[in-house]
């Protein structure tokens, strides 16, 4: 009896070189990468085999005596170090990418210089003297690893440059980049050599921010520069699809440098079946059995026998090698506990729940930087039907947005998206929900992050949660026929639109632009109240819960917005402690100047649960308080013990703009604290100054 744990080998290629060497399937993708120079980018989701390809393609080139192979897998701390140096420049994507482009180009050329300098025939190169001289003059730079050298080049140039725009030129001058490239190119040709760079693990330390994207955008441009100059240098970047999407949406040269040179990894039932049976041949010593189905049947019994049995296993996966290997390995362990050497449907059933939780956690982790609230979105589907009509699904999502108490900070994304349609878009774009194909019984699941065309979706279309997540969410698929399950089609096509942006960023951008279009005055008051209400939910969810618009609409004292203060730290905790404001009032004034009646009105709103703190949001063009506003704030504080916190809508808009980067989530809290400090330390300490009367001019007699 077979007693191995991971019968089909480890799920991660880095952990199982033995199985990778014995049972690697030379797919079309492998042949395309090893036999041509057509592709510079290999794109795939987690678990699609990027690292396995990286290892095997590296082995192929390592055996070629005419190739210098460089395998680059950056450590996370090295990548973070360079990104931090770039962040300190505080510039835009265009400038960042230009800097990274020349940094990478210089970096790769210096790396190659080390190869040719040590070649035993280097003296035959007409450029050998220059190469040795360059090394002698830049010994420290040449001896750095690749990311330390990037940081060294950047920091050295930024210290000398008068402006950010001068940095690329300073880097190019420091390494004499054109002359260096000519020397490298000439030496490689004279030595009959070429160079191959393989980059893997570029997602280490990755967050989808401007700096991270510009680092990869600069690398892509540098790779294109060397390719276009016929420099005998070929590079392949193995990257995740979310990184690829970020490049697609941010890099202006995507269609020219990247799109046409990309190999997208795609697995279907046939290729996965071949992968699994090849590994079974090795593990079960069945190399003499040529038929894949017969090999599978030595491993799977009862309802799992044959191709249909294998397809039933795939419903618990995202059609990725890692998923099916993990599922079958764990099912085999369960079978072993039952003293069996073949798996049956009960083993898959026992294993699938944990696998479903793992896949769901992978999904949340992968997209949490883009949609911090994605875990809450998904949690709402717990116990829901597997299949729902599209219009019913959007209505269900609308209710989720409307009824959310915003008690979790991450719930701000419900307000960001704002509607069931946009929430559906988010979940469809990451492959959580699929749509029925009207022409076939299959469902289409998108994994490219692109927005669906809602106008083209018929209300009677069916939406379905991907079956691999059902067990984790306690979803029953009894109403879904088996024929539909096994015909699920995953769509991996990348649809690039220069105007497309990550959905969350796009929605926040729309909110910012909406404010500028709202008319000031009575005509725009209702829309302005709605704008402020949404901004409050986005910025303060988790601290201010159960926000309500026109909470006291039937009362004499009709407060515009009220939210319960449940903050445990930060600005709103300070408001609770210092001003006893458990219920926070926001008065919305769609005009610039606050008149005396407005101050007297909010005075009547305070006290008891509402404490001694009221926020007035207005349309002032100046975030600083005028002298008149300072006087009124001081008077209300000194005479009535009430803190009136004036907050221009432009302040809220600026805070919304900052949180387009999820890492700047705390920006609003910091700025509010500074604003309150200024009021307390400066405006409340002002002494009342009376204007001195001018003396009358004396009349000469």
C-alpha positions in Angstrom: 0.0 0.0 0.0 1.2 3.5 -0.8 1.7 5.5 2.3 3.1 8.9 1.0 1.5 12.1 2.2 1.8 14.4 -0.8 1.4 11.6 -3.4 1.3 14.0 -6.3 4.2 16.2 -5.0 4.2 19.6 -3.3 1.8 22.2 -4.4 4.6 24.8 -4.7 7.3 24.2 -7.3 10.0 25.6 -5.0 9.3 22.8 -2.6 9.3 19.8 -4.9 12.2 19.8 -7.4 12.1 16.0 -7.4 8.6 15.7 -8.8 9.1 18.7 -11.0 12.1 17.0 -12.6 10.5 13.6 -13.0 7.0 14.6 -14.1 7.3 18.0 -15.7 5.0 18.4 -18.7 6.6 20.3 -21.5 3.6 22.4 -22.4 3.3 24.7 -25.3 4.1 27.6 -22.9 7.4 26.0 -22.0 8.4 25.4 -25.6 7.4 29.0 -26.5 9.7 30.4 -23.7 12.6 28.0 -24.3 12.7 28.0 -28.1 11.7 31.6 -29.0 12.4 35.2 -27.8 8.8 36.2 -28.5 7.7 36.7 -25.0 8.9 39.0 -22.2 6.0 38.6 -19.8 4.5 35.4 -18.4 1.2 36.3 -16.6 -0.9 34.0 -14.4 -2.9 34.0 -11.1 -1.5 32.4 -8.0 -1.0 28.7 -8.4 -1.0 28.6 -12.2 2.6 27.3 -12.5 4.7 30.5 -13.1 7.5 29.4 -10.7 7.5 25.8 -12.2 8.0 27.4 -15.6 10.6 29.7 -14.3 12.6 26.8 -12.8 12.4 24.6 -16.0 13.1 27.4 -18.4 16.1 28.4 -16.3 17.4 24.8 -16.5 17.0 24.9 -20.2 19.1 28.0 -20.7 21.6 27.0 -18.0 22.6 24.1 -20.2 23.4 26.4 -23.1 27.1 27.2 -23.1 26.5 30.3 -25.2 24.0 31.9 -22.7 24.7 33.8 -19.6 21.7 33.1 -17.4 20.6 35.4 -14.6 17.8 34.2 -12.3 16.4 37.1 -10.3 14.1 36.4 -7.3 14.3 39.5 -5.1 14.0 39.3 -1.3 11.1 41.3 0.0 13.3 43.6 2.1 15.4 44.5 -0.9 12.3 45.4 -3.0 10.8 47.4 -0.1 14.1 49.3 0.4 14.2 50.5 -3.2 10.5 51.4 -3.2 11.0 53.4 0.0 13.8 55.4 -1.7 11.4 56.1 -4.6 8.6 57.2 -2.3 10.8 59.8 -0.7 10.9 61.7 -4.1 7.2 62.3 -3.8 6.6 62.6 -7.5 4.2 61.3 -10.1 4.1 58.0 -12.1 5.6 59.6 -15.2 8.7 60.8 -13.4 9.0 57.6 -11.3 8.9 55.4 -14.3 11.5 57.5 -16.2 13.8 57.1 -13.2 13.2 53.4 -12.8 13.7 52.9 -16.5 17.2 54.3 -16.6 18.0 52.6 -13.2 17.0 49.2 -14.5 18.8 49.6 -17.8 22.0 50.7 -16.1 21.6 48.0 -13.5 21.2 45.2 -16.1 24.2 46.5 -18.2 26.4 46.6 -15.1 25.3 43.0 -14.2 26.2 41.8 -17.7 29.5 43.6 -17.6 30.6 41.3 -14.8 29.8 38.3 -17.1 31.9 39.5 -20.0 34.7 40.9 -17.9 35.4 37.5 -16.5 35.2 35.6 -19.8 38.5 34.0 -20.8 38.3 35.5 -24.3 37.5 39.0 -23.2 40.8 40.3 -24.5 39.6 39.6 -28.0 36.8 42.1 -27.6 37.7 45.6 -29.0 36.0 47.0 -25.9 37.9 45.1 -23.3 40.0 48.0 -22.1 36.9 50.1 -21.5 35.2 47.3 -19.7 38.1 46.8 -17.3 38.4 50.6 -16.7 34.7 50.9 -16.0 34.9 48.1 -13.4 37.9 49.7 -11.7 36.1 53.1 -11.5 32.8 51.6 -10.3 34.0 48.6 -8.2 31.5 49.2 -5.4 28.6 49.6 -7.7 29.5 46.5 -9.6 29.7 44.4 -6.5 26.2 45.3 -5.3 23.3 42.9 -5.7 20.7 44.0 -8.2 18.2 45.8 -5.8 21.0 47.4 -3.7 22.5 48.7 -6.9 19.1 50.2 -7.9 18.9 52.0 -4.6 22.5 53.2 -4.9 22.0 54.6 -8.4 18.8 56.4 -7.3 20.1 57.9 -4.1 23.4 59.0 -5.7 21.6 60.8 -8.5 18.8 62.3 -6.4 21.4 63.9 -4.1 23.1 65.6 -7.0 20.0 66.6 -9.1 18.4 70.0 -8.7 15.0 68.6 -9.6 13.4 65.2 -10.0 13.4 65.5 -13.8 17.2 65.7 -13.7 17.6 62.3 -11.9 17.4 60.1 -15.0 20.1 62.2 -16.8 22.3 62.1 -13.7 22.1 58.3 -13.6 22.8 57.9 -17.3 25.8 60.2 -17.0 27.2 58.4 -13.9 27.4 55.1 -15.7 28.0 56.5 -19.3 25.0 54.4 -20.3 25.2 54.7 -24.1 28.9 53.9 -24.1 28.5 51.1 -21.6 25.7 49.6 -23.7 27.8 49.8 -26.9 30.7 48.0 -25.1 28.4 45.3 -23.8 26.7 44.8 -27.1 30.0 44.6 -29.0 31.6 42.2 -26.5 28.6 39.8 -26.5 28.7 39.7 -30.3 32.5 39.2 -30.5 32.3 36.4 -27.9 29.2 34.8 -29.6 27.2 35.0 -26.4 23.8 36.2 -25.3 22.2 37.0 -21.9 18.9 35.7 -20.5 17.3 37.4 -17.5 14.4 35.5 -15.8 12.6 37.5 -13.1 10.3 35.7 -10.7 8.8 36.7 -7.3 8.4 40.3 -8.4 5.3 40.4 -6.2 7.5 40.2 -3.1 6.7 43.4 -1.1 4.2 44.3 -3.8 1.3 46.7 -3.1 -0.6 48.2 -6.0 0.6 51.8 -5.5 2.2 54.3 -7.8 5.8 53.4 -6.8 5.4 49.7 -7.1 3.8 50.0 -10.6 6.4 52.4 -11.7 9.2 50.0 -10.7 7.8 47.3 -12.9 6.8 49.8 -15.6 10.4 51.0 -15.6 11.7 47.4 -15.8 9.4 46.7 -18.7 10.6 49.8 -20.5 14.3 48.9 -19.9 13.7 45.4 -21.2 12.1 46.8 -24.3 15.0 49.2 -24.8 17.5 46.4 -24.7 15.3 44.2 -26.9 14.9 47.0 -29.5 18.6 47.7 -29.7 19.5 44.1 -30.6 21.7 44.0 -27.6 21.8 40.1 -27.3 19.8 40.4 -24.1 16.5 38.7 -23.6 14.4 39.1 -20.4 11.3 37.3 -19.2 9.2 38.6 -16.2 6.9 36.1 -14.5 4.2 38.2 -12.8 0.8 37.8 -11.2 -2.3 39.0 -13.1 -3.1 41.7 -10.6 0.3 43.2 -11.2 -0.2 42.9 -14.9 -3.6 44.7 -14.6 -1.9 47.5 -12.7 0.6 48.0 -15.5 -2.2 47.8 -18.1 -4.1 50.6 -16.4 -1.2 52.8 -15.4 1.6 52.5 -18.0 1.1 54.7 -21.2 3.4 52.3 -23.2 1.6 49.2 -22.2 0.3 48.4 -25.7 3.7 49.0 -27.2 6.1 47.4 -24.8 4.0 44.8 -22.9 0.7 43.7 -24.5 2.2 42.1 -27.6 4.9 40.3 -25.8 2.9 38.5 -23.1 2.2 34.8 -22.6 -0.9 34.2 -20.5 -1.0 30.9 -18.6 -4.2 29.0 -19.1 -5.2 25.6 -17.9 -8.2 23.6 -18.9 -9.6 20.2 -18.0 -7.4 18.3 -20.6 -4.1 19.9 -19.5 -4.8 19.5 -15.8 -5.8 15.8 -16.3 -2.5 15.3 -18.2 -0.5 17.0 -15.4 -2.1 14.9 -12.6 -1.7 11.6 -14.5 1.9 12.3 -15.3 2.6 12.7 -11.5 0.6 9.6 -10.7 2.7 7.6 -13.1 5.8 8.5 -11.1 4.3 8.1 -7.7 2.5 4.8 -8.4 5.2 3.4 -10.6 2.9 3.2 -13.6 5.3 4.4 -16.3 4.3 1.4 -18.5 0.7 2.5 -18.6 0.2 4.9 -21.5 -3.5 5.6 -21.2 -4.2 8.6 -18.9 -7.6 7.4 -17.9 -6.3 4.0 -16.8 -3.7 5.7 -14.7 -6.3 7.9 -13.1 -8.5 4.9 -12.3 -5.7 3.2 -10.4 -5.9 6.2 -8.0 -9.7 7.1 -8.1 -12.6 4.7 -7.5 -16.4 4.6 -7.5 -17.9 7.9 -8.6 -14.5 9.4 -9.2 -13.5 7.0 -12.0 -13.0 8.1 -15.5 -12.9 11.6 -17.0 -16.2 12.5 -15.5 -14.9 11.7 -12.0 -11.9 13.9 -12.6 -14.2 16.8 -13.8 -16.2 16.5 -10.6 -13.0 17.1 -8.6 -12.3 20.2 -10.7 -15.5 21.9 -9.5 -13.7 22.5 -6.2 -10.8 24.3 -7.9 -10.1 27.4 -9.9 -8.6 25.3 -12.7 -5.1 25.8 -11.4 -2.4 23.2 -10.9 -2.0 24.1 -7.3 -5.7 23.7 -6.4 -6.1 20.3 -7.9 -2.8 19.0 -6.4 -3.7 20.2 -2.9 -7.2 18.7 -3.2 -6.0 15.3 -4.4 -3.1 15.1 -2.0 -5.3 15.8 1.0 -8.0 13.4 -0.2 -5.3 10.7 -0.4 -4.3 11.4 3.2 -8.0 10.9 4.2 -8.1 7.7 2.2 -5.0 6.5 4.0 -6.7 7.0 7.3 -9.4 4.6 6.0 -6.7 2.1 5.1 -7.4 2.6 1.4 -4.9 3.4 -1.4 -7.5 4.8 -3.7 -9.6 7.9 -3.2 -13.4 7.9 -3.4 -16.0 10.7 -3.4 -16.2 10.7 0.4 -12.5 11.7 0.6 -13.0 14.6 -1.8 -16.1 15.7 0.2 -14.1 15.6 3.5 -11.2 17.6 2.0 -13.1 20.1 -0.1 -14.3 22.3 2.8 -10.7 23.2 4.0 -9.6 23.7 0.3 -12.6 26.0 -0.2 -11.6 28.1 2.9 -8.0 28.3 1.5 -9.2 29.4 -1.9 -11.4 32.0 -0.4 -8.6 33.3 1.8 -6.4 33.5 -1.3 -9.0 35.6 -3.1 -9.4 38.0 -0.2 -5.7 38.3 0.3 -5.0 38.9 -3.4 -7.5 41.7 -3.7 -7.5 43.2 -0.3 -5.2 46.1 -1.4 -7.6 47.0 -4.2 -10.8 46.4 -2.3 -10.1 46.4 1.5 -13.7 45.5 2.1 -13.8 42.5 -0.1 -13.9 40.1 2.8 -17.1 41.8 4.0 -18.6 41.7 0.6 -18.1 38.0 0.4 -19.2 37.3 4.0 -22.7 38.6 3.0 -23.2 35.6 0.8 -22.8 33.1 3.6 -25.7 30.6 3.4 -27.2 32.3 0.3 -28.3 30.3 -2.8 -25.6 29.3 -5.2 -27.5 30.6 -8.2 -29.6 33.8 -8.4 -31.2 35.8 -11.1 -29.1 38.9 -12.0 -31.7 41.4 -11.1 -32.4 39.7 -7.8 -28.7 39.6 -7.1 -28.3 43.3 -7.7 -31.3 44.0 -5.4 -29.7 41.8 -2.7 -26.5 43.7 -3.0 -28.4 47.1 -2.9 -29.9 46.0 0.4 -26.4 45.1 1.8 -25.1 48.6 0.9 -28.2 50.3 2.3 -28.5 48.3 5.6 -24.8 48.1 6.5 -24.1 49.7 9.9 -20.5 50.6 8.9 -19.3 49.3 12.2 -16.2 47.9 10.5 -13.6 50.2 9.1 -13.4 48.1 6.0 -17.1 48.6 5.4 -16.1 52.0 3.9 -15.9 50.2 0.5 -19.7 49.6 0.6 -20.0 53.4 0.5 -17.2 53.7 -2.0 -19.1 51.5 -4.5 -22.4 52.8 -3.4 -24.8 50.5 -5.2 -25.6 46.9 -6.0 -24.5 47.3 -9.6 -21.0 48.5 -8.6 -20.7 45.8 -5.9 -21.6 43.2 -8.5 -19.0 44.6 -10.8 -16.3 44.2 -8.1 -17.2 40.6 -7.3 -17.5 39.7 -10.9 -14.2 41.2 -11.8 -12.3 39.0 -9.3 -14.1 35.8 -10.3 -16.3 35.4 -7.2 -19.5 35.6 -9.2 -20.1 34.3 -12.7 -22.8 34.9 -15.3 -24.7 32.4 -17.4 -23.9 32.2 -21.0 -27.2 32.6 -22.9 -26.1 30.3 -25.7 -24.9 27.4 -23.6 -25.6 25.9 -20.1 -22.2 27.1 -18.9 -21.2 30.1 -16.6 -18.5 32.6 -17.4 -16.2 33.6 -14.6 -13.9 36.6 -15.2 -10.4 36.7 -13.6 -8.9 39.7 -15.3 -10.2 42.4 -13.0 -12.2 44.1 -15.9 -15.6 45.6 -15.3 -18.6 43.8 -16.8 -20.8 45.6 -19.3 -23.9 45.9 -17.1 -25.9 47.4 -19.9 -25.5 44.1 -21.9 -26.6 41.8 -19.1 -30.2 40.7 -19.3 -32.2 40.9 -16.0 -33.2 37.2 -16.3 -29.6 36.1 -16.6 -28.3 33.8 -13.8 -25.5 34.8 -11.6 -23.6 32.1 -9.7 -21.0 32.0 -7.0 -17.9 30.0 -8.1 -18.4 26.4 -6.8 -14.9 26.3 -5.3 -16.1 28.7 -2.6 -19.4 27.0 -1.7 -18.2 24.9 1.1 -16.5 27.8 2.8 -19.7 29.9 2.7 -22.1 27.0 3.5 -23.7 27.3 0.1 -25.7 24.4 -1.2 -25.8 23.8 -4.9 -28.7 21.4 -5.0 -30.6 23.5 -7.5 -27.7 23.6 -9.9 -27.4 20.6 -12.3 -24.2 18.6 -12.5 -24.0 19.3 -16.2 -23.8 23.0 -15.5 -21.1 22.6 -12.8 -18.7 20.7 -15.0 -19.1 23.1 -17.9 -18.0 26.2 -16.1 -15.8 28.3 -18.2 -13.2 30.6 -16.7 -12.4 33.6 -18.8 -8.8 34.8 -18.5 -8.7 37.2 -21.4 -7.2 40.5 -20.6 -9.3 43.4 -21.8 -7.2 46.5 -21.8 -8.8 49.9 -22.0 -6.7 53.0 -21.6 -9.5 54.6 -19.7 -10.0 51.7 -17.3 -8.9 52.1 -13.7 -9.2 49.9 -10.7 -12.8 50.1 -9.8 -12.3 51.4 -6.2 -10.0 54.2 -7.4 -12.4 55.1 -10.2 -15.4 55.3 -7.8 -13.5 57.5 -5.4 -12.4 59.7 -8.3 -16.0 60.1 -9.3 -17.0 61.2 -5.8 -14.3 63.8 -5.8 -15.3 65.2 -9.2 -19.0 65.2 -8.2 -18.4 67.8 -5.5 -17.1 70.3 -8.1 -20.3 69.9 -10.1 -22.7 70.4 -7.3 -24.3 73.9 -7.4 -23.9 76.0 -4.3 -27.2 77.1 -2.6 -30.7 75.8 -2.2 -30.8 74.0 -5.6 -28.0 71.7 -4.8 -28.6 71.2 -1.0 -30.1 67.7 -1.3 -27.4 66.4 -3.5 -24.7 68.0 -1.3 -26.2 66.3 1.8 -26.0 63.0 0.0 -22.4 63.7 -1.0 -21.4 64.5 2.6 -23.3 61.4 3.9 -21.4 59.1 1.5 -18.0 60.8 2.3 -18.6 60.3 6.1 -19.3 56.6 5.6 -16.2 56.2 3.5 -13.9 58.1 5.8 -15.2 57.2 9.2 -16.7 53.7 9.1 -15.7 51.6 12.1 -15.5 54.7 14.3 -18.8 56.3 13.5 -21.4 53.5 13.1 -25.1 53.5 12.0 -24.9 56.9 10.2 -28.3 58.3 9.3 -29.3 61.1 7.0 -32.2 63.3 8.4 -32.3 61.1 11.5 -34.8 63.4 13.3 -36.9 64.3 10.2 -40.2 64.2 12.2 -38.8 66.2 15.1 -38.7 69.9 15.7 -34.9 69.7 16.0 -34.0 68.1 12.6 -30.3 67.2 12.6 -28.9 66.6 9.1 -26.6 63.6 9.8 -26.1 61.7 13.0 -23.7 58.8 13.6 -22.9 56.8 16.8 -19.4 57.3 18.0 -17.9 53.9 18.9 -14.2 54.9 18.3 -11.6 53.2 20.4 -8.7 55.4 19.4 -7.8 58.4 17.3 -9.7 61.6 16.7 -13.2 60.4 17.3 -12.2 58.8 20.6 -10.9 62.2 21.6 -14.2 63.8 20.7 -16.0 61.2 22.8 -13.7 61.6 25.8 -13.3 65.4 25.7 -16.8 66.5 24.5 -19.0 63.5 25.6 -20.3 63.2 22.0 -21.7 59.6 21.8 -24.0 60.8 19.0 -22.1 63.0 16.5 -24.0 65.7 14.7 -23.1 66.9 11.2 -24.9 70.0 10.0 -24.7 70.4 6.2 -24.7 73.9 4.8 -24.5 74.2 1.0 -23.1 77.7 1.1 -19.7 79.3 2.0 -20.4 81.7 4.9 -22.0 80.5 8.1 -24.3 83.1 9.5 -25.1 83.8 13.2 -28.4 82.0 13.0 -26.6 78.8 11.9 -24.4 79.0 15.1 -27.5 79.6 17.3 -29.3 76.7 15.6 -26.6 74.1 16.3 -26.5 75.3 19.9 -30.0 73.9 20.4 -28.9 70.5 19.0 -26.2 69.8 21.6 -26.3 68.2 25.0 -27.1 64.8 26.6 -26.1 62.1 24.1 -25.1 64.6 21.5 -22.5 66.1 23.9 -20.7 69.3 23.3 -19.4 68.8 19.8 -21.1 69.7 16.4 -19.6 69.5 13.0 -20.7 72.0 10.4 -19.8 71.1 6.8 -20.0 74.0 4.4 -18.8 75.0 0.9 -16.0 77.4 1.9 -13.3 77.7 -0.6 -10.7 78.2 2.2 -10.0 75.4 4.7 -8.7 78.0 7.2 -11.2 79.7 9.4 -11.9 83.4 8.8 -11.5 85.9 11.6 -15.3 86.0 11.9 -15.5 82.2 12.1 -12.8 82.1 14.8 -14.7 84.6 16.9 -17.9 82.6 16.7 -16.2 79.3 17.5 -14.5 81.0 20.5 -17.8 82.6 21.7 -19.8 79.4 21.5 -17.0 77.6 23.4 -16.5 80.2 26.1 -20.1 81.1 26.7 -21.9 77.8 25.9 -19.2 75.2 26.4 -19.8 73.9 22.8 -17.2 73.0 20.3 -18.3 73.9 16.8 -16.0 72.2 14.3 -16.1 73.9 11.0 -15.2 71.5 8.1 -15.2 72.7 4.5 -16.3 70.0 2.0 -13.0 70.5 0.2 -11.3 69.1 3.3 -13.4 65.9 3.1 -12.7 65.7 -0.6 -9.0 65.9 0.0 -9.2 63.1 2.5 -11.2 60.9 0.1 -8.5 61.6 -2.6 -5.8 60.4 -0.2 -7.5 57.1 0.6 -7.4 56.0 -3.0 -4.2 54.5 -1.7 -5.5 52.1 1.0 -2.3 52.6 2.9 -3.3 56.2 3.5 -6.4 55.2 5.4 -5.3 57.1 8.5 -4.9 60.4 6.7 -8.3 61.8 7.6 -7.9 61.0 11.3 -4.5 62.7 11.4 -5.7 65.8 9.6 -8.8 66.1 11.8 -6.6 65.9 14.9 -4.3 68.6 13.6 -7.3 70.8 12.8 -8.8 70.4 16.3 -5.3 71.1 17.8 -5.2 74.4 15.9 -8.6 75.4 17.1 -7.9 74.6 20.7 -4.3 76.0 20.8 -4.8 79.1 18.7 -8.3 80.2 18.1 -9.7 79.5 21.6 -6.7 81.3 23.1 -7.3 84.5 21.2 -7.9 87.6 23.2 -10.8 89.8 22.2 -9.3 92.9 20.5 -11.4 96.1 20.3 -10.7 98.4 17.4 -9.2 101.6 18.5 -11.1 104.7 17.4 -9.1 107.0 15.1 -8.3 110.4 16.6 -10.0 113.3 14.8 -7.6 115.5 12.9 -7.0 118.8 14.6 -8.1 121.8 12.6 -5.5 124.6 12.5 -6.7 128.0 13.4 
